[in-house]
Amino acid sequence: MEPKKYKRVMLKLSGEALAGTQGYGINFDVAQRIAEEIKELVDMGIEVAAVVGGGNIWRGRQGNDMDRTSADYMGMLATCINAIALQESLENIGINTRVQTAIEMKEIAEPFIRRRAMRHLEKGRVVIFGAGTGNPYFSTDTTAALRAAEIEADVILLAKKVDGVYDKDPNKYSDAVKFDALTYMNVLEKGLQVMDSTATSLCMDNDIPILVFGLDEPGNIKKAASGDKIGTLVSRN
Ligand code: GTP
């Protein structure tokens, strides 16, 4: 059997990741590739929970004069669309999944019930959490942190466009330096854009490590879950 570092992981995918290069909506080739990478974890016996953002469909800041809460609720609905897309891609390749949403939409998905989510995971089902935390003002990163704490995940695998955390924006500065490891306090004090501060604090308070890595490189999800040295690890020390 292949070595594996983590038993239960929380995979956070940005909504943009599902859009691929088209930048908007869902690219099903990309969704399928991600699903196949998730299957590798399931095949290794790793329990996988996932949170997907919604930015490929709706970003709160598009709302201009819109009330923040309404804009955020639209974002939560966008995450549900993405959750169902990822569910379909996984079930296409024979992976059992459950979608659980923080806002009840029983005709479409199960409501979030922590103990039930845990049972699904124990049975090898991939559980995808939709509708954020169900509250406005909370990001999907915070959702990933909250659900990771609730389901007792060993790590948050934070899949991003960039391949780790840099001291400055690597897309703008060619001399940006990537960190191999950081503490939560480093992230908060330096104002590094890893996760928002609410999500980072939640991870810090509950001692949940965050591995930030690039999703564009095929095979990285497996490497991240296997504890290979990729990306940037944010932890207590
Ligand atoms: P086990 O009891 O562990 O086998 O879990 P299970 O999820 O298979 O049991 P259940 O009989 O509760 O669910 C059967 C199917 O119905 C699964 O595909 C669930 O995702 C789905 N399901 C369960 N509850 C809901 C719900 O509230 N809404 C929707 N839309 N589907 C649900």
Residues whose N, C-alpha, C, O or C-beta is under 5 A from the ligand:
A	BS01	GTP	R98 M105 K106 E107 I108 A109 E110 P111
